[in-house]
């Protein structure tokens, strides 16, 4: 495969992953039972300042992750610039796909839970696309990796710790400042327990097909 074709496939696959992730994020919002742990603070802030939308706060939170990553690494280069651009594009995708899902209005707890599960599946597939492309990582993953490398500890452990910290903070803010409007709920629990598993299952099933398309050796 020619070099420019290889790069094009990786970038297009990554952007498709971001688009799928944005659909998953909006399905979580439609279910209204909480969002993925790393997104809980963005949703909390959107409740506190309803004049601004979730996509904007998602961008601001991811930018905060990026600033923290830069502080840990003590450097700002092409990787961080790329992450900032991808964060902006992802936020645009969230805004764009929210318009296309206007017709989804779940009624009753069962339909909302099922929609949360569907949201988790869609989000996880999108994450799998971005990971498989090998193109870049979002600021959250970049921050986790930088801390894990700095402290010489497990990537998974650092990610869990940060997600627990974020979820706890969002829950406290929601409890004291947003009675009846919580960004943490059943959907958050579903995402926390299922996201990683679904991503791994999808990647293992379609590993060969994805590598063949991207031009990676199996």
Secondary structure, 3 states (H helix, E strand, C coil): CCHHHHHHHHHHHHHHHHHHHHHHHHHHHHHCCCCCHHHHHHHHHHHHCCCCCHHHHHHHHHHHHHHHHHHHHCCCCHHHHHHHHHHHHHHHHHHHHHHHCCCCCCCCHHHHHHHHHHHHHHHHHHHHHHHHHCCCCCHHHHHHHHHHHHHCCCHHHHHHHHHHHHHHHHHHHHHHHCCCCCCCCHHHHHHHHHHHHHHHHHHHHCHHHHHHHHCCCC
